Amino acid sequence: MRHTLAALTAAVLTVVVAAAPASAQDDTGPRTVRFGAAAGLAMPMGDFGDFADMGFNVTGTVDAQPAALPIGVRVDVMYNRFGLSDVDGNASILAGLLNALLSFGTQTSAQPYLIGGVGLYRASFDVEGAGDAGEDSETAFGVGLGGGVRFPLSGFDTYVEARFHNAFTEDESTTFIPITFGIRF
């Protein structure tokens, strides 16, 4: 797991370092690299929703929008935490995703977009009072698909986004939908 997180961190830093010179070259045009943060509710779905309660999501983002391409790239690192139904404990999901982002032009300042990507999800479960038998974790690949609307403001953007996440865990998929409000600089 440590090697996986180190590789994910290296990938994020590579995107940031590679894109930073492009954004620093011209201060008069739109920035090609943006950093952001988001937070909101996370709803467990399917079998996961049978034993997990609604929780919260916190996400950090790095966006890169090459000037010559209509599709941007976004790297997300997210943390989700859920309560467990009928027992004292919690479930948490730490994930890193590499996404493609397709924005649509409108005649208003609101900018809708679609986002989809693949990533690595680390699902952990902790039942209080059960000792080591109440702790379990699993790392699995998964996908995230959804959309949102950005609202450009002076020097930064805000956005509202909803995405369906499906981590392909061993016995059954772990699915959830975070609905977040974010800000990009």
N, C-alpha and C positions, 0 to 999 in steps of 0.2 A: 504494500500500500504506500509506503514512503517513497518508493521509486516512482510509482504512478503519480503521486502529488508533485514530486520533483519534476517529472517530465511535463506535467500540466503547467506548472509555474514557469518552466523554461519556454514553453510554447507561447504563453501570454507575454512574457518579456520579449520574445523574438518579434511578435507582432507589433508591440509598442515601439521597440527600438528601430525596427525596419521602417515603420510608418512615420516616426517622429521627424526625420529630416524633411520629408515631403510637406508636412504641415508647417514646418518652421521657415520654409523658403519664401512664402508669400503671405504677409500679414493682411493684405487687402482682400483676399478671396476667402471663401468658406474653408474652415478647417477640415482636414481629412481624417484626423484622429480625435476622438472625444472619449472622455472618461465619464462614468456615471454610477449612480447608486439608485436602488429601488427597494421598496418595502411594501408589504401588503398581506392579504389573507392567502392561505393555502388550503384547498379543499381536497381531502383524500377521496379517491374514487374506487369503484369496483370492489374486489376482495379486500384491498387495503382499507377502503372506507368502512368495511364491516366492523373493524376493530380499532380504527383510529378516528379521533375527533378533529374538527377544524383546527388549523394551526396558523403559523405565520411564516413569511418568507422574507429574506433579506438577500439582495443580489448586488454584486459589483460588476461593472461592465467596462469593456474597452471596444469602441467602434472604429472601424477604418472604412472609409468610402473612397475608393480610387476614382479619380475624376473621369477616367475614360470608360468606366463600367457602370451599368445601371444597378448592379447588385453589390451591396456592401457586405462586410464581414464583421461579426461581433463575437467577442469572447465573453462568456459569463461565468462567474463563480457564485454559486448560490447556496444558501443554507435554509432548510425548512425544518420546522419542529412541530410535532403533533402530539396531543395528549392521547392516551389509550383509553378505550371504553371499558368499563367494568373492572379495571385494575388501576392501581397507582403506578404510573410510569409514563414513558414517552417514547416516541419514535422520532428519529431525525434523519434527514437526507442532506448530505453534502454533495454537490455536483459541480462539475466543470464542463462547459459545452462550447463547441465551435459552431457558429451559426452563419447562415446566409440570410441577408436582410434585403427585401425588395420593397422600395418605397414607391408610392403613387403620388403623382402631382395632382393637385386640386386647385380650384380657383379661390379657395379660402386659405387661411394660414394653417389650418389643421392638415397634417400630413399622415394619412393612413399607411400602414405597412404590414407586410407578412414576414414572419420569421420562422425558420426551421433549422434544426441542427442535430448533431450527434454529440454524445459526451459520455462521461464516466460518472456514475452515481454510487455513493457510499451510503447504504441504508443501515442504521443502527437502531436497536431496540433495547430498552432498559426497563425492566419491571422491578419496582422497588420492593425490597424485602425478600427477594428470591436468590440473592447472592449471585454467584457466577452463572447459575442455571437461568437467571433472568436476563442475562446479557447476550446479545447476538448481533453480528454485523456481517454485511455482505457487500462486495463491490461488483457492479455489473455495468455493462454498456446499456445505453438507452437513447431515446429520441425526445425531442421537444418541438412541438408545432403550435403556432398560434398567430396572433396579430395584435396590433395596437394602433394608437393614434398619437402622434407627436404634435406639440404646440410650441413652435419656435418663439422665443422671447428675446429680449436684448442681451446677447452674450451667452445665453444658455437655452436649453430646451427642457420642457417637461413632457412626460408621456404617461399614458395609461395602457396597460398591456395584460393580456390573458393568454396563457399557453397550457397545452395539454402535454404532460410529461409521462413517459412510460419507460421505467427501468426494467430491463429484462432479467429480473432476479431468478434464482434457481427454481423454486417450486411454482411460482406464479409471478406475473408482472406486478410491479408496484407502480400504481398510477395516481397522479394528483394534478390539480390545476391551481397554480398561483395566479392571483389577480393583483397586480402591483401598480403603484404610482411611483414614477422615477423622475430623476433630473440628470441632464447631461451637460457637461462643460466642454 
